[in-house]
Amino acid sequence: MKSITARQPQAGMTYMGMLIMLIVIAFFAVVLIKVLPLYMEHFNVTSSLKSLAKDTKDGQGAKTPMEVEKLLSNRLSINDVQHVTRDDIKVTRDGHRLVVDVSYEARVHLFGNLDVVAKFPDNRVELGGP
């Protein structure tokens, strides 16, 4: 006697399913590759500001706003920060302290006619004073 067995349905992913999955993975990989350097650059900006504050606290820093701006511009140049310009650096005097504020916007071309815009406001540090 012959026994009749039910066929097992095939399990797995089709070529179309794999293609769609690869397209989604590639999209997120491109976004990550384009956006990650923006945040690494922001880390360099904040570390430059902290280093400037530490040097000023140790008595090695500049005293005038122009000297502070020049020191910070040199540090940013050494750290290869490209999205911060001199116009983005504001040094103001508040009593006996200098307040350094670096607020900037970075724009990176993603693909086609799409850009990624990242705003980094309120990067502040106070130098000197009691």
C-alpha positions, 0 to 999 in steps of 0.5 A: 500500500502506498501512503500519501504524505502531505508536501512540506511547504518550502521555507526560506527567502526568495531572491526578491526578499533578499534583494529588498533586505539588501537594499534596506541594509545598504540604505542604512549603511550609507546613512551611517557612513555619512552621518557618523563623521558629523558626530565625530567632528562634534566630539572634536569640537567639545573636546577642544573646548574642554581642553581650552578651559583646562589650559586656561584654568591652569594659567596657560590660556589667553587673556583677550577674546581675540587670543581665545578665538585664535587658540580655539581656531588653531585647535579646531584646525588641528583636529580637522574640524571643517564645519566650524567657521570663525563666524560660528565662534563667539567669545564674549566677556561676562565680568571677569570671565570669558564665555566661548560659544560655538554653535554651528550647523553641518550639512552633508549630501546624502544622495540624489537631492537629499541632504542631512542637516545636523545642528549643534547649538550651545557648545559653551565653556566659561574661561577664567574668573573665580 
